[in-house]
Amino acid sequence: MRTNIRLTTPTIAILKALLSATGEAPAWGLTICRDAGLGPGTLYPILDRLAEGGWITSYTGTGPHPGRPARRFYELAGSGR
């Protein structure tokens, strides 16, 4: 488990987007990209590092998704808050 996470400007933007997400509207990739002002090439490596460090958790959505992969939702873990 990675414990040393660099708090760069993009990382902080992602954390802010995750903090503003609610249970009614959980954060998923496209919404985090939009809210943080980042592209997917920047977003997903940071999400991977945050998950590896135990700062966030993720789960796959169960709603219908014909013709596309299921959405992956992200939320802050206790240590991420």
N, C-alpha and C positions, 0 to 999 in steps of 0.2 A: 504494500500500500504506500502510495506516494504521500508524504506529509508536507513537503515544501512546494506550495503552489505560488507561482509568481502572479501578483495582482497587477497585471497590465491593464491598460485602458480597455481593450476588448473584453478581458475577463471580468472586469468590474461592470461593464455594460451588460454582459450576460447575467451576472448575479443580480443586477437591478431588475432585469426583465423577469427573472425567476421569482424575485421577491414580490413583484407586482401581480403575478399570476394568482388566480384564486382557484378554489376547488370547482367552481362552476365553469371556469374557463382555464383549464390547465395549460401549461406551456408545452408546445411542441415545436419542432424544428423551424417551420416557416414563420410562426408567430415570434419566436425568439429572434430570428434573423431580422424581421421587420422592426421589432421593438428595440433591439440592440444596434440596429443600423449596420449589420455585418452580413457578409456573404457566407454561403455554406462551407466554402473552403477554409474559412477562419473559424466558423462556429463549431463544427463537429470535432475537430482536434481538441479544442478547448473543453467541450463537453466530455470528451473521453478522458482528458486529464482530471477534470473535476470529479468524474465518477470513480476513477482510479484512486483518487485521494480521499474518497468517502464524503465529498462535499455535496454531491447530488445523488439521487436515485432516479431510475427510469423504469417505465413499464410500457407494454404494448397495449394500444387501445383495442377495445372489443367491438366497437361500432362497425356498421357496414362500410366496406371499402372496395366496391367492385372495380376491377381494372387497375388497382393501384395497391401498393403495399400498405399494411396497417400503420397508423401513426404511432410514433414513439413519443410518449409524454415524459417530461422531466420536472422534478421538483427538488427543492433544497432538502438535504438531510439535516439532522440536528447540528452536526459540526459545520455545515455550510452556513447556517444562520448565524 
